[in-house]
Amino acid sequence: MSATQLEDDTDPAVCSVAGALWLIGAVAAVDVDRLPEELRSRRVQVQLDIAWARAQRRRDAAALVALLEIERSAPQVTRRNVVARDTIRRLLARARGSNGVAVRGLAHRADVAL
């Protein structure tokens, strides 16, 4: 879907949902490893956007991987960022099996309760 198609859509609700779905797909396609180290804060923000987008699509294992990468490179983000904490909380609510152990560990380290 192009931006023009979104602008031509007369229903704002449909436009909003379509735009969000397009953005989720675009964000998830970004390769943060190709961003220079000098842009660490941008890398973390892109990873956070990816984690959020994957959680929205219920791709919890992939969202968890992105959050763990954030924790490794900038642990303060998982403890203080509202979006990160909300994403962890969402994953925690749906946690099952081996992913559940990892999500609960991340939630504990980030001091996020359900």
C-alpha positions in Angstrom: 0.0 0.0 0.0 1.4 3.4 -1.0 1.1 6.7 0.8 -1.1 7.9 -2.0 -3.5 5.0 -1.5 -3.7 5.9 2.1 -4.5 9.5 1.3 -7.2 8.5 -1.2 -9.0 6.4 1.4 -12.0 8.2 2.6 -12.5 6.2 5.9 -10.1 7.5 8.5 -10.3 4.3 10.6 -9.4 2.2 7.6 -6.6 4.6 6.7 -5.2 4.5 10.2 -5.3 0.7 10.4 -3.8 0.2 6.9 -1.1 2.7 7.7 -0.2 1.0 11.0 0.0 -2.4 9.3 2.2 -1.0 6.5 4.5 0.7 9.1 4.8 -2.6 11.2 6.0 -4.4 8.1 8.4 -1.7 7.1 10.0 -1.4 10.6 10.4 -5.2 10.9 12.4 -5.2 7.6 15.1 -2.9 9.0 18.5 -4.5 9.6 19.8 -2.7 12.6 23.2 -4.4 12.4 23.9 -2.3 9.3 23.6 0.9 11.3 27.0 2.3 12.4 28.0 1.9 16.1 28.0 5.7 16.4 24.2 5.6 16.1 23.8 3.3 19.1 20.8 5.2 20.4 19.1 5.0 17.0 19.9 1.3 16.8 18.2 0.8 20.2 15.2 2.9 19.1 14.8 0.8 15.9 15.1 -2.4 17.9 12.4 -1.1 20.3 10.2 -0.3 17.3 10.8 -3.8 16.0 10.0 -5.4 19.3 6.8 -3.4 19.6 5.8 -4.3 16.0 6.5 -8.0 16.5 4.5 -8.0 19.7 1.6 -6.3 18.0 1.6 -9.1 15.4 1.9 -11.7 18.2 5.4 -12.8 17.0 6.4 -13.1 20.7 9.6 -15.0 20.2 10.9 -12.5 17.7 9.8 -9.6 20.0 11.6 -11.2 22.9 14.8 -11.5 20.8 14.7 -7.8 20.0 14.0 -6.9 23.7 16.9 -9.0 24.8 19.2 -7.3 22.3 18.0 -3.9 23.7 18.7 -5.2 27.2 22.2 -6.3 26.2 23.2 -3.0 24.6 21.1 -0.5 26.7 19.6 -2.1 29.8 18.3 1.2 31.1 15.8 1.2 28.2 14.1 -2.0 29.3 13.9 -0.6 32.9 12.7 3.0 32.1 11.2 3.3 28.6 7.4 3.1 28.7 7.1 1.4 25.3 9.7 -1.3 26.3 7.9 -1.9 29.6 4.5 -2.1 28.0 5.9 -4.6 25.4 7.4 -6.7 28.1 4.1 -6.7 30.0 2.3 -7.8 26.9 4.7 -10.7 26.3 4.5 -11.6 30.0 0.7 -11.9 29.8 1.0 -14.3 26.9 4.1 -16.1 28.0 4.1 -19.9 27.6 6.7 -22.7 27.6 10.4 -21.9 27.2 9.7 -18.4 26.0 7.8 -17.9 29.3 11.0 -18.5 31.3 12.9 -16.0 29.3 10.1 -13.4 29.4 9.7 -13.7 33.1 13.5 -13.3 33.5 13.5 -10.2 31.4 10.5 -8.8 33.3 12.2 -9.5 36.6 15.4 -7.7 35.5 13.4 -4.8 34.2 11.2 -4.7 37.3 8.0 -5.2 35.2 5.0 -6.8 36.9 1.9 -8.2 35.2 
